[in-house]
Amino acid sequence: MKIQGNEIKPGMIIELNNDHWTVLKAQHVKPGKGGAFNQVELKSLTKGTKLNQRFRSSENVERSQLEEKEFNFLYSDENNSFFIDTKNFEQTSINNSTIGEKLKLLSENLKVTICFLEEKPLSIELPTNIECEIESTDGVVKGQTAASSYKPAKLKNGLNIMVPPFVEEGNKIILDTRSLEYIKKIN
């Protein structure tokens, strides 16, 4: 399916130079002179290399036709993570390097969407928000305001994020899985 260069958004998978690329970042730029363009950061799904590319709105790009299936996470070993299709109980595995930082967010029976290209798993999409628990965090420095300052915190799953000053050890929070940012505290 062809899309215009200005329609490219983060998370999309496109075909370019006989390879499949996932869009990491996309920024629409309108310079003082000349036409507007979309500055896009891409990562190859097969080689793992990165590429910065400009797409004018008049350019057409081929969006990869992927098959998406829902799976539940089972477990991980040192190299792969294993998932099960709850409809037909078919299992699939994905290399942990493909999953990347999202691996730390996986928990037993978590529903995920896996994108396949010609029966080969290419990428994994987690739910937008996940509940996490704070393992440790720095104390509040007197004089900080809640609106402008965040402090470092470590989650039980090993991720390091920034949280507002009122979040303490043992608190449960909601985390945005796309940006790995704090959203809100759960009472």
C-alpha positions as CSV (number, residue, x, y, z in Angstrom):
1,M,0.0,0.0,0.0
2,K,1.5,3.3,-1.1
3,I,1.5,6.3,1.4
4,Q,2.7,9.8,1.0
5,G,5.9,11.0,2.6
6,N,4.1,13.3,5.0
7,E,1.9,10.4,6.3
8,I,4.9,8.5,7.8
9,K,4.5,8.1,11.6
10,P,6.5,6.4,14.4
11,G,5.7,2.7,14.7
12,M,5.0,2.2,11.0
13,I,6.9,-0.4,8.9
14,I,7.9,0.7,5.4
15,E,9.8,-0.8,2.5
16,L,12.8,1.1,1.3
17,N,15.9,0.0,-0.7
18,N,14.7,-3.6,-0.8
19,D,14.5,-3.8,3.0
20,H,11.9,-3.4,5.7
21,W,12.3,-0.5,8.1
22,T,10.5,0.5,11.3
23,V,10.0,4.2,11.9
24,L,11.5,5.3,15.2
25,K,11.0,9.1,14.9
26,A,9.2,11.4,12.4
27,Q,9.4,15.1,12.4
28,H,7.5,17.4,10.0
29,V,9.8,20.3,8.9
30,K,8.8,23.4,7.0
31,P,11.9,25.4,6.2
32,G,11.8,29.1,5.3
33,K,12.8,28.3,1.7
34,G,11.6,25.3,-0.3
35,G,8.9,22.7,0.4
36,A,8.1,21.0,3.6
37,F,9.4,17.5,4.3
38,N,9.2,14.7,6.9
39,Q,12.6,13.9,8.6
40,V,12.4,10.3,9.5
41,E,14.7,8.0,11.6
42,L,14.5,4.4,10.5
43,K,15.8,1.1,11.8
44,S,16.2,-2.0,9.6
45,L,14.3,-5.0,10.8
46,T,16.7,-7.4,9.2
47,K,20.1,-5.9,9.7
48,G,19.5,-3.6,12.8
49,T,21.1,-0.6,11.1
50,K,19.7,2.9,11.4
51,L,19.1,5.5,8.7
52,N,17.9,9.1,8.6
53,Q,15.8,9.9,5.5
54,R,13.9,12.9,4.2
55,F,10.6,12.4,2.5
56,R,8.8,15.1,0.6
57,S,5.0,15.1,0.7
58,S,5.0,14.4,-3.1
59,E,7.0,11.2,-2.6
60,N,5.3,7.8,-2.3
61,V,6.5,5.1,0.0
62,E,5.5,1.5,0.2
63,R,4.0,0.6,3.6
64,S,4.7,-3.1,4.4
65,Q,1.7,-5.3,4.5
66,L,2.1,-7.2,7.8
67,E,-0.1,-9.8,9.4
68,E,-0.8,-9.0,13.0
69,K,-1.8,-11.7,15.6
70,E,-2.5,-11.5,19.3
71,F,-0.4,-13.7,21.6
72,N,0.1,-14.1,25.3
73,F,3.7,-14.0,26.7
74,L,4.8,-17.3,28.2
75,Y,8.5,-17.0,29.2
76,S,12.0,-15.9,28.2
77,D,15.3,-17.7,28.2
78,E,18.7,-16.1,27.5
79,N,18.2,-15.9,23.7
80,N,14.4,-16.0,22.9
81,S,11.0,-15.1,24.3
82,F,8.1,-17.5,23.8
83,F,4.5,-16.6,23.1
84,I,1.2,-18.6,22.6
85,D,-1.7,-17.9,20.4
86,T,-4.8,-18.3,22.6
87,K,-7.1,-19.2,19.7
88,N,-5.1,-22.2,18.3
89,F,-2.5,-22.7,21.0
90,E,0.3,-22.3,18.4
91,Q,3.6,-21.2,19.9
92,T,6.1,-18.7,18.4
93,S,9.4,-17.4,19.6
94,I,11.2,-14.1,19.0
95,N,14.8,-13.3,19.5
96,N,15.3,-11.1,22.6
97,S,17.5,-8.6,20.6
98,T,14.5,-7.9,18.3
99,I,12.4,-7.1,21.4
100,G,15.0,-4.9,23.0
101,E,14.2,-2.8,26.1
102,K,10.5,-4.0,25.9
103,L,11.7,-7.4,27.1
104,K,11.8,-6.0,30.7
105,L,8.2,-5.0,30.5
106,L,6.9,-8.5,29.6
107,S,5.1,-10.4,32.3
108,E,3.4,-13.8,32.3
109,N,0.1,-13.9,30.2
110,L,0.6,-10.3,29.0
111,K,-1.4,-9.8,25.8
112,V,0.9,-8.6,22.9
113,T,0.5,-8.1,19.2
114,I,3.2,-9.7,17.0
115,C,3.6,-8.4,13.4
116,F,4.6,-11.1,10.9
117,L,6.0,-10.7,7.4
118,E,5.7,-13.9,5.3
119,E,5.4,-16.0,8.5
120,K,8.5,-14.5,10.1
121,P,7.9,-12.5,13.3
122,L,9.3,-8.9,12.8
123,S,8.2,-6.8,15.7
124,I,6.1,-6.8,18.9
125,E,3.7,-4.3,20.2
126,L,2.9,-4.1,23.9
127,P,-0.3,-2.6,25.4
128,T,0.1,1.2,25.5
129,N,0.0,1.3,29.3
130,I,1.5,-1.2,31.8
131,E,1.3,-1.3,35.6
132,C,4.8,-1.3,37.3
133,E,6.1,-1.1,40.8
134,I,8.8,1.2,42.1
135,E,11.7,-0.7,43.6
136,S,13.8,2.3,44.7
137,T,13.9,6.1,44.2
138,D,15.9,9.1,45.4
139,G,14.5,11.2,48.2
140,V,12.9,14.6,47.5
141,V,15.2,17.6,47.5
142,K,13.7,20.5,49.5
143,G,12.7,23.4,47.2
144,Q,11.8,21.2,44.2
145,T,8.4,21.8,42.6
146,A,6.3,18.9,41.5
147,A,5.4,20.6,38.2
148,S,8.9,21.1,36.9
149,S,11.2,18.5,38.4
150,Y,11.4,14.7,38.2
151,K,13.7,12.3,40.1
152,P,15.3,9.0,39.0
153,A,13.6,5.7,40.0
154,K,14.2,2.1,39.4
155,L,11.3,-0.3,38.7
156,K,11.1,-3.9,39.9
157,N,11.6,-5.1,36.3
158,G,15.0,-3.3,36.2
159,L,14.1,-0.2,34.1
160,N,15.3,3.2,35.1
161,I,12.8,6.0,34.6
162,M,12.1,9.6,35.8
163,V,9.1,10.1,38.2
164,P,7.6,13.1,40.0
165,P,8.8,13.8,43.6
166,F,5.7,12.4,45.3
167,V,6.3,8.9,44.0
168,E,8.0,6.6,46.6
169,E,9.3,3.1,46.9
170,G,6.6,0.4,46.7
171,N,4.2,2.7,44.8
172,K,2.5,1.3,41.7
173,I,2.5,3.4,38.6
174,I,1.3,3.3,35.0
175,L,4.1,3.4,32.4
176,D,3.7,4.4,28.7
177,T,5.4,1.4,26.8
178,R,6.1,3.5,23.7
179,S,8.2,6.2,25.4
180,L,9.0,4.4,28.7
181,E,7.7,7.5,30.6
182,Y,5.7,7.8,33.8
183,I,2.0,8.5,33.3
184,K,0.3,8.3,36.7
185,K,0.5,6.9,40.2
186,I,-2.1,4.2,41.2
187,N,-3.6,4.4,44.7
